[in-house]
Amino acid sequence: MIRDTFSSDDPEIYVEKAQGGQFASKLRGYFIVKDTKLKFNAIAFGRIGGHNISLNLTKKTLSKLEEFGYDTEDFQLVLQRKLVEGEVILIDPTTKSQIKP
């Protein structure tokens, strides 16, 4: 299991929008690390071979992570693991309230 060096830096992930069908879902959201909100897009899919996430971070987000001293590849693996395992907070689009799955 991949972990950040310091547990206090463990990113909190918020999913603002999830839409999809039987085989895949598009996710849009953000994560907070070192008191900074950084956005992401992802495609979640899974059937044969298990669940997986195709994560997309912008160059600006990757630069910010490097500025914070993170290995961006390892950090993306942490985000992917958390998304696959459901370690996220869902945001209700109507009320903007948080829902923990």
Buried (B, 14 or more C-beta within 10 A) or exposed (E): EEEBEEEEBBBEBBBBEBEEEEEEBBBBBBBEBBEBEBBBBBBBBEEEEEEBBEBBBEEEBBEBBEEBEBEBEEBBBBBBBBBBEEBBBBBEEEEEEEEEE
